[in-house]
Every structure is written in structure tokens, then in C-alpha cells.
């Protein structure tokens, strides 16, 4: 695709979509509704956790199957925003309907169905959202705009989470007395807040971001037919895109490592370091702020020195900070002096908090620079299709991290062994990345 001139309003609208959608992942997927389901809706927490994991697994399978197909169809049809609008509407509607889920085991199946459908639409929207990046900015600015989007997204999810805590979860009169504390209404209302947040802040993208121009005479049926054909041709020709294929696998490895830390970081901090709920929330806030600032700060480096050097720096930072987090409290960490931060944390917990923020600084650029590099090395005219394959490889490799973590913990009997497997994923991703050539 040819370079476009800078479009500040379009860039702002595009970044705000990340601000909008991150609320879903933060509130529903990680910190609030998932906990409510396992502890309040399901018959027991162990069964609830298993059901939640099974639902996410099925959702991931659907995403892996649909993302490259829909990407190829969108590429042939030209327009991207209608597909993004459909995915957004489903995710927003599914979030709002979670208000109906009461704290009773009879609501477990409807909850899983709603979250599964909304999560699938949420993940598929990323395929079309990412493909709009080269539409709104020239290649010379891909890195910084991608970084701005990631940074704004981290901060948006954090702000929405804080609003949920202040207005609903920790308020004496939830939502100024408009709802009661009976029937877990404050927790259920967080999903409605997410729906409003998601829908409201997604609007600027649809109003300000230009779409690609569709090919003359391209009907929906023709787009589907040619999209399938294009995808099959691309898959058969993938050996000819060896450079892109190596990047797809490399990025899937470190993205899986980041997702594994996100999924098990709270468990690690709670079990190994004894952090309680209030400390875990502070830990999560600190990590998200650091990740947002890191994504924004490294955005300039991406365009100045390239996405590949930015990724190398980020992965080295993740390896160093991650390894340090595994060693805290062991004999190998005896050299480190105890910290005396003005917090009600033990010395080891303070080191974990500090290193966690360091880890977060490299989270953002590792994801943002991966997106900008994918945009740079995708064949012109096939950006959406390749972002679909990007999502497919992420999902295909995505089972490695949690599986390796679980096997290591079971075999070695310690959470530290599980966290060490994440470092291996970062090392493998870095090694493969070194063989990839970046198109400048």
C-alpha cells in the first residue's frame, strides 16, 4: 500500500479505539468479571476456572480459524471498517448483556456463551483495527503511531478499571445510589460500564479514520470467493515469504510469553510473594502505567532506529527483568540490598513491584513494534490477510506458554519454574528475530 500523508484526526481516532477496547480486556477478561464468574457464579472456584479456561480455548480456536479468512476477504473487498463495526457491535452487546448474569450456578453457561462470543469478536476486531494502521500514516511513522495506540490502550484500560473501583466496587453507594449491593449488582454493572466505554470511545475511529477504497464492481460474494482463493494462494506461497514467516513465528513466541505473564503474574505474586488483593491491584496498576509509558516512549525509537532494533532492546529488557523476578528471594538474590519504599510491602515484594514496572516498560514496545514491523513487511495489498495470519500464529503458538508453565510447576513443584519457562520463550523469539530482515 502506498504511503499516506499524516492525518492527525485519523490518528487520534485510531488510537482512541485502543483506549476503548482495552477496557474489555482489563475489566472483563482479567480483573473483575473473570473473578466474579469463578468465585460468584460457578458452583466452585476450581470448576469455574476450568470452565473459563475451556471457554477461552474454544474462543481461541474459532479466532485462529476465522482471522486469516476474514482478513483475506476484507483485503479483496477493499473496505475494512464495516467488518470492524460488526465485531465491535458484537463485543459491546455481549459486554452489556453480562449485566443479566446473577451469582447463581444456573447462570454459568449463559455467562460462558456471552463472554466467549464477545471475546471472539473482540479478538477478531484486532485484525481489522491493525490493518487500518498503514491507511492512516506513512511508513515513516508506523512505529510511533503503533506505539501511541498501545500506550493509550494500556492507560485506557487502567482508567476504566479505576472508574469501576471508585464508582461501583468500592463505593459505599454504588453509582451514587442508583444500584444496590444485592445480587452482586456492582460487579455486574462493571460490564455495562465497559460496554458504554467501548462503544463511546470507538466512535471517533468510524467518524475520523478513512477506509480503503473498494475495487470497482466488487460484490460481497466475489470478495468472499476471491478472499478464499487469495488466502489459499498465500498459504501455498508462504515458503516464498520465508522472512515474514520467521517473523510470524518469532513474534508469536514472545507474544505468548507476555500473555503468559499477564495470565499468571497475579498468581505468581500471590503464591510466591504472598501479595494480598490490595497489593495485587496496586501491582497491576503500576505495571499498566509502566507498559503504557514504555509503549509511548519507545514509539519514537521504532521509527528512528527501526522496529527490529526496538524489538531486540525490548526482548533483552524482558529477559533481564523476568529473570530477576524469578530469582528474588533466592540465594542468587542475596546480593541485592533491601528496599525501603513508602509502601506496606515486604522487601521482596518491593523488589517484585519495582522489577514488575521495569518488565512493563518493555511490554508495550515489544507488542507495538511487532505490529509496526508486521505492517512494514506485509506484501502491499495483503495487509489485512497477513494480520489475520499474524493472529493465527499467535493463537497457534499461544498454547505453549500456559502448557509449559503448568508442566514446569507440576514437575518442579514451584511457581518459579513456571515463570522461568517464559524466559525461554523470550530467548527463542529473540534468537529467531535476529534472522529476520526488516524492510525500511
C-alpha positions as CSV (number, residue, x, y, z in Angstrom):
1,X,0.0,0.0,0.0
2,X,1.3,3.4,-0.9
3,X,2.4,5.8,1.9
4,X,-0.2,8.3,3.0
5,X,0.3,11.8,4.4
6,X,-0.1,12.2,8.2
7,X,-3.7,12.6,9.3
8,X,-3.8,13.8,12.9
9,X,-7.6,13.5,13.4
10,X,-7.5,10.0,11.9
11,X,-4.5,9.0,14.1
12,X,-6.3,10.3,17.2
13,X,-9.5,8.4,16.3
14,X,-7.4,5.2,15.6
15,X,-5.6,5.5,19.0
16,X,-8.8,6.1,20.8
17,X,-10.1,2.8,19.6
18,X,-7.3,1.1,21.5
19,X,-8.3,3.2,24.6
20,X,-11.9,1.9,24.1
21,X,-11.3,-1.8,23.6
22,X,-8.7,-2.2,26.3
23,X,-11.5,-1.8,28.9
24,X,-12.9,-5.1,27.8
25,X,-9.7,-7.0,28.3
26,X,-8.8,-5.3,31.6
27,X,-12.2,-5.4,33.4
28,X,-14.0,-8.4,31.9
29,X,-11.1,-10.6,30.8
30,X,-8.6,-10.1,33.7
31,X,-9.5,-8.3,36.9
32,X,-13.3,-8.2,37.6
33,X,-15.7,-10.3,35.7
34,X,-13.5,-13.4,35.4
35,X,-13.0,-13.4,39.2
36,X,-16.8,-12.8,39.7
37,X,-17.5,-15.8,37.5
38,X,-15.1,-18.2,39.2
39,X,-16.0,-17.2,42.7
40,X,-19.6,-16.0,42.5
41,X,-21.4,-17.6,39.6
42,X,-19.8,-21.1,39.2
43,X,-20.6,-23.8,41.6
44,X,-17.0,-23.8,42.9
45,X,-13.8,-21.8,42.0
46,X,-11.9,-24.9,40.6
47,X,-14.8,-25.8,38.3
48,X,-15.2,-22.2,37.4
49,X,-11.6,-21.8,36.5
50,X,-11.6,-24.9,34.4
51,X,-14.8,-23.8,32.6
52,X,-13.4,-20.3,32.0
53,X,-10.2,-21.8,30.5
54,X,-12.2,-24.2,28.3
55,X,-14.3,-21.3,27.0
56,X,-11.2,-19.3,26.2
57,X,-9.7,-22.3,24.4
58,X,-12.7,-22.7,22.2
59,X,-12.8,-19.0,21.5
60,X,-9.1,-19.1,20.6
61,X,-9.8,-22.0,18.1
62,X,-12.5,-20.0,16.4
63,X,-10.3,-16.9,16.2
64,X,-7.5,-19.0,14.7
65,X,-9.8,-20.4,12.1
66,X,-11.6,-17.1,11.2
67,X,-8.9,-14.4,11.4
68,X,-6.9,-15.2,8.3
69,X,-10.1,-16.0,6.3
70,X,-11.8,-12.7,7.3
71,X,-8.6,-10.8,6.7
72,X,-8.3,-12.2,3.2
73,X,-12.0,-11.4,2.4
74,X,-11.6,-7.8,3.7
75,X,-8.5,-7.4,1.5
76,X,-10.4,-8.4,-1.6
77,X,-13.4,-6.3,-0.7
78,X,-11.2,-3.3,0.0
79,X,-13.2,-1.9,2.9
80,X,-12.2,-2.7,6.5
81,X,-14.4,-0.5,8.7
82,X,-17.7,-2.5,8.1
83,X,-16.0,-5.6,9.4
84,X,-14.6,-3.7,12.3
85,X,-18.0,-2.3,13.1
86,X,-19.7,-5.7,13.2
87,X,-17.0,-7.1,15.5
88,X,-17.3,-4.0,17.8
89,X,-21.0,-4.2,18.0
90,X,-20.9,-7.9,19.0
91,X,-18.3,-7.2,21.7
92,X,-20.2,-4.2,23.0
93,X,-23.5,-6.0,23.0
94,X,-22.1,-9.1,24.7
95,X,-20.5,-7.0,27.4
96,X,-23.8,-5.2,28.1
97,X,-25.7,-8.4,28.4
98,X,-23.4,-9.7,31.1
99,X,-25.4,-7.5,33.5
100,X,-28.0,-10.3,33.4
101,X,-25.6,-12.8,34.9
102,X,-26.6,-13.3,38.5
103,X,-24.5,-15.0,41.2
104,X,-26.1,-18.4,40.7
105,X,-24.7,-21.6,39.1
106,X,-27.7,-21.7,36.7
107,X,-26.2,-18.6,35.0
108,X,-22.8,-20.2,34.4
109,X,-23.5,-21.5,30.9
110,X,-25.1,-18.2,29.6
111,X,-22.1,-16.3,31.1
112,X,-19.6,-18.5,29.3
113,X,-21.5,-18.2,26.0
114,X,-21.7,-14.4,26.2
115,X,-18.1,-14.0,27.2
116,X,-17.0,-16.5,24.6
117,X,-18.9,-14.7,21.8
118,X,-17.8,-11.2,22.9
119,X,-14.1,-12.3,23.3
120,X,-14.1,-13.8,19.9
121,X,-15.5,-10.6,18.3
122,X,-13.0,-8.6,20.4
123,X,-10.0,-10.5,19.2
124,X,-11.2,-10.5,15.5
125,X,-11.6,-6.8,15.7
126,X,-7.9,-6.5,16.2
127,X,-7.3,-8.0,12.7
128,X,-9.2,-5.2,11.1
129,X,-8.0,-2.5,13.5
130,X,-4.4,-3.3,12.9
131,X,-4.9,-3.3,9.2
132,X,-6.0,0.3,9.3
133,X,-2.6,1.4,10.6
134,X,-0.9,1.8,7.2
135,X,-4.1,3.6,6.0
136,X,-3.7,6.5,8.4
137,X,0.0,7.1,8.4
138,X,3.1,6.8,6.1
139,X,5.6,4.0,6.7
140,X,8.0,6.6,8.2
141,X,5.6,7.0,11.2
142,X,4.3,3.4,11.6
143,X,6.3,2.8,14.7
144,X,5.3,5.9,16.7
145,X,1.6,5.7,15.8
146,X,1.6,2.0,16.7
147,X,3.3,2.8,20.0
148,X,0.9,5.6,20.7
149,X,-2.0,3.2,20.2
150,X,-0.6,0.6,22.6
151,X,0.3,3.2,25.2
152,X,-3.2,4.8,25.0
153,X,-4.7,1.4,25.2
154,X,-2.9,0.4,28.4
155,X,-3.9,3.7,30.0
156,X,-7.5,3.5,28.8
157,X,-7.9,0.0,30.4
158,X,-6.4,1.3,33.6
159,X,-8.7,4.4,33.8
160,X,-11.8,2.3,33.2
161,X,-10.7,-0.1,35.9
162,X,-10.2,2.8,38.4
163,X,-13.7,4.1,37.5
164,X,-15.1,0.6,38.2
165,X,-13.4,0.6,41.6
166,X,-14.4,4.2,42.5
167,X,-18.0,4.2,41.2
168,X,-19.0,0.6,41.8
169,X,-16.8,-1.9,43.6
170,X,-15.5,0.2,46.5
171,X,-18.3,2.8,46.7
172,X,-20.5,3.0,49.8
173,X,-23.4,3.8,47.5
174,X,-22.6,2.2,44.1
175,X,-23.2,4.5,41.2
176,X,-24.4,7.3,43.6
177,X,-27.1,5.0,45.0
178,X,-28.7,4.1,41.6
179,X,-27.9,0.4,42.2
180,X,-27.9,-1.8,45.3
181,X,-25.2,-4.1,46.6
182,X,-27.6,-7.0,46.5
183,X,-27.2,-9.7,43.8
184,X,-23.7,-8.6,43.0
185,X,-25.1,-5.6,41.1
186,X,-21.9,-3.5,41.4
187,X,-19.8,-6.2,39.8
188,X,-22.4,-6.9,37.1
189,X,-22.6,-3.2,36.4
190,X,-18.9,-3.1,35.5
191,X,-19.8,-4.9,32.3
192,X,-22.3,-2.2,31.4
193,X,-19.7,0.4,32.1
194,X,-17.3,-1.4,29.8
195,X,-20.0,-1.6,27.0
196,X,-20.6,2.2,27.3
197,X,-16.9,2.9,27.4
198,X,-16.1,0.6,24.4
199,X,-18.9,1.9,22.3
200,X,-18.4,5.6,23.1
201,X,-14.6,5.8,22.5
202,X,-14.8,3.6,19.4
203,X,-17.0,6.1,17.6
204,X,-14.1,8.5,16.7
205,X,-12.5,5.8,14.6
206,X,-15.6,5.3,12.5
207,X,-16.1,9.1,12.1
208,X,-12.5,10.2,11.5
209,X,-10.5,7.3,10.0
210,X,-10.7,6.9,6.3
211,X,-11.4,3.4,4.8
212,X,-9.7,1.8,1.9
213,X,-11.3,2.3,-1.4
214,X,-13.1,-0.8,-2.7
215,X,-12.4,-2.2,-6.1
216,X,-14.9,-1.2,-8.7
217,X,-17.6,-3.8,-9.2
218,X,-16.5,-5.8,-6.2
219,X,-19.6,-7.6,-4.7
220,X,-19.7,-9.3,-1.3
221,X,-19.9,-12.7,-2.9
222,X,-17.0,-12.0,-5.2
223,X,-15.0,-10.7,-2.2
224,X,-15.6,-14.0,-0.3
225,X,-14.7,-16.1,-3.3
226,X,-11.6,-14.2,-4.1
227,X,-10.6,-13.9,-0.4
228,X,-10.6,-17.6,0.0
229,X,-8.6,-18.1,-3.2
230,X,-6.1,-15.4,-2.1
231,X,-5.7,-17.0,1.3
232,X,-5.0,-20.4,-0.1
233,X,-2.6,-18.9,-2.6
234,X,-0.8,-17.1,0.2
235,X,-0.5,-20.2,2.4
236,X,0.8,-22.3,-0.5
237,X,3.3,-19.5,-1.3
238,X,4.4,-19.0,2.3
239,X,7.8,-20.6,1.7
240,X,8.5,-17.8,-0.7
241,X,7.7,-15.4,2.2
242,X,10.3,-17.1,4.5
243,X,11.4,-13.8,6.1
244,X,7.8,-12.9,7.0
245,X,7.2,-16.5,8.2
246,X,10.2,-16.4,10.5
247,X,8.9,-13.1,12.0
248,X,5.4,-14.5,12.4
249,X,6.8,-17.4,14.5
250,X,9.2,-15.3,16.4
251,X,6.6,-12.7,17.4
252,X,4.2,-15.4,18.3
253,X,6.7,-16.8,20.8
254,X,7.4,-13.6,22.7
255,X,3.7,-12.5,22.5
256,X,2.9,-15.8,24.1
257,X,5.4,-15.1,26.8
258,X,3.8,-11.7,27.5
259,X,0.3,-13.3,27.6
260,X,1.5,-16.0,30.0
261,X,3.0,-13.4,32.4
262,X,-0.3,-11.5,32.1
263,X,-2.3,-14.6,32.9
264,X,-0.1,-15.9,35.7
265,X,1.6,-12.8,37.1
266,X,-1.0,-12.3,39.8
267,X,-0.9,-15.9,40.8
268,X,2.9,-15.8,40.9
269,X,2.9,-12.6,43.1
270,X,0.2,-14.0,45.4
271,X,1.6,-17.5,45.9
272,X,5.4,-16.9,45.8
273,X,5.4,-13.4,47.5
274,X,2.2,-13.5,49.5
275,X,0.6,-10.4,48.0
276,X,-3.0,-9.8,49.0
277,X,-5.7,-8.3,46.9
278,X,-5.0,-4.6,47.6
279,X,-1.3,-5.2,46.8
280,X,-2.1,-7.1,43.6
281,X,-4.3,-4.2,42.4
282,X,-1.5,-1.7,43.1
283,X,0.9,-4.1,41.3
284,X,-1.4,-4.3,38.3
285,X,-1.9,-0.5,38.2
286,X,1.9,0.1,38.4
287,X,2.6,-2.5,35.6
288,X,-0.1,-1.0,33.3
289,X,1.2,2.6,33.8
290,X,4.7,1.4,33.1
291,X,3.6,-0.5,30.0
292,X,1.7,2.5,28.6
293,X,4.6,4.9,29.1
294,X,7.0,2.3,27.7
295,X,4.9,1.9,24.5
296,X,4.7,5.7,24.0
297,X,8.3,6.4,24.9
298,X,9.7,3.7,22.6
299,X,7.4,4.7,19.7
300,X,9.9,7.3,18.5
301,X,12.8,4.8,18.6
302,X,10.8,2.4,16.3
303,X,10.8,5.0,13.5
304,X,14.3,6.3,14.3
305,X,16.3,3.1,14.5
306,X,13.7,0.6,13.2
307,X,11.2,-1.9,14.6
308,X,13.8,-4.8,14.7
309,X,16.3,-2.9,16.9
310,X,13.5,-1.7,19.1
311,X,12.2,-5.3,19.5
312,X,15.7,-6.6,20.3
313,X,16.1,-4.0,23.0
314,X,12.7,-4.8,24.4
315,X,13.3,-8.5,24.5
316,X,16.6,-8.1,26.2
317,X,14.9,-5.9,28.8
318,X,12.2,-8.6,29.2
319,X,14.7,-11.3,29.7
320,X,16.8,-9.4,32.2
321,X,13.8,-8.2,34.3
322,X,12.0,-11.5,34.0
323,X,15.0,-13.5,35.1
324,X,15.5,-11.1,38.1
325,X,11.8,-11.6,39.1
326,X,12.4,-15.4,39.2
327,X,15.5,-15.0,41.4
328,X,14.0,-12.6,44.0
329,X,14.1,-14.3,47.4
330,X,16.6,-17.0,46.4
331,X,20.2,-17.3,47.3
332,X,21.1,-15.8,43.9
333,X,19.4,-12.6,45.0
334,X,21.3,-12.3,48.3
335,X,23.5,-9.5,46.9
336,X,20.5,-7.1,46.5
337,X,20.0,-4.6,49.3
338,X,16.5,-4.4,50.9
339,X,14.4,-1.6,49.6
340,X,12.6,0.9,51.8
341,X,9.8,2.2,49.7
342,X,7.0,4.1,51.5
343,X,4.7,1.1,50.9
344,X,3.3,-1.6,53.2
345,X,5.2,-4.2,51.3
346,X,7.9,-6.6,52.4
347,X,11.4,-6.1,50.9
348,X,11.0,-8.9,48.4
349,X,7.5,-7.6,47.5
350,X,9.1,-4.2,46.9
351,X,11.7,-5.6,44.6
352,X,8.9,-7.5,42.7
353,X,6.9,-4.3,42.3
354,X,10.0,-2.4,41.1
355,X,11.1,-5.1,38.6
356,X,7.5,-5.6,37.5
357,X,7.4,-2.0,36.5
358,X,10.6,-2.5,34.6
359,X,9.1,-5.5,32.9
360,X,6.0,-3.4,32.0
361,X,8.2,-0.8,30.3
362,X,9.2,-3.4,27.8
363,X,5.8,-4.9,27.4
364,X,4.4,-2.1,25.3
365,X,7.3,-1.7,22.7
366,X,7.5,-5.5,22.3
367,X,3.9,-5.5,21.2
368,X,3.7,-2.1,19.4
369,X,6.9,-2.6,17.4
370,X,5.8,-6.1,16.4
371,X,2.6,-4.6,14.9
372,X,4.5,-1.9,13.0
373,X,7.0,-4.4,11.7
374,X,4.2,-6.6,10.5
375,X,2.8,-3.7,8.7
376,X,6.2,-3.0,7.1
377,X,6.9,-6.5,5.9
378,X,3.4,-7.5,4.7
379,X,3.0,-7.6,0.9
380,X,1.3,-4.5,-0.4
381,X,-2.5,-5.0,-0.7
382,X,-2.4,-8.1,1.6
383,X,-2.1,-6.3,4.9
384,X,-5.3,-7.5,6.4
385,X,-4.8,-11.0,5.3
386,X,-1.3,-11.1,6.8
387,X,-2.6,-9.5,10.1
388,X,-5.1,-12.4,10.1
389,X,-2.2,-14.9,9.7
390,X,-0.4,-12.9,12.5
391,X,-3.4,-13.5,14.7
392,X,-3.5,-17.2,13.6
393,X,0.2,-17.8,14.5
394,X,-0.3,-16.1,17.8
395,X,-3.2,-18.4,18.7
396,X,-1.4,-21.5,17.4
397,X,1.7,-20.9,19.5
398,X,-0.4,-19.5,22.3
399,X,-0.9,-22.9,24.0
400,X,2.8,-23.3,24.6
401,X,3.2,-20.7,27.4
402,X,0.4,-21.8,29.7
403,X,1.2,-25.5,28.9
404,X,4.9,-25.1,29.7
405,X,4.1,-23.1,32.8
406,X,1.7,-25.7,34.1
407,X,4.1,-28.6,33.3
408,X,7.0,-26.9,35.0
409,X,5.0,-26.1,38.1
410,X,3.7,-29.6,38.4
411,X,7.1,-31.2,37.7
412,X,9.3,-28.9,39.8
413,X,6.7,-28.0,42.5
414,X,7.3,-24.3,42.4
415,X,5.8,-21.3,40.6
416,X,9.4,-20.0,39.9
417,X,9.9,-22.9,37.5
418,X,6.8,-21.9,35.6
419,X,7.9,-18.3,35.3
420,X,11.3,-19.5,34.1
421,X,9.6,-21.1,31.0
422,X,8.5,-17.6,30.0
423,X,12.1,-16.5,29.8
424,X,12.8,-19.4,27.4
425,X,10.0,-18.2,25.1
426,X,11.6,-14.7,25.1
427,X,15.0,-16.2,24.3
428,X,13.6,-18.3,21.4
429,X,11.7,-15.4,20.0
430,X,14.8,-13.2,20.2
431,X,17.0,-15.8,18.5
432,X,14.6,-16.2,15.6
433,X,14.1,-12.4,15.3
434,X,17.8,-12.0,14.7
435,X,17.4,-13.9,11.4
436,X,14.6,-11.6,10.1
437,X,15.3,-8.7,7.7
438,X,13.4,-5.5,8.2
439,X,12.2,-3.6,5.2
440,X,13.0,0.0,5.8
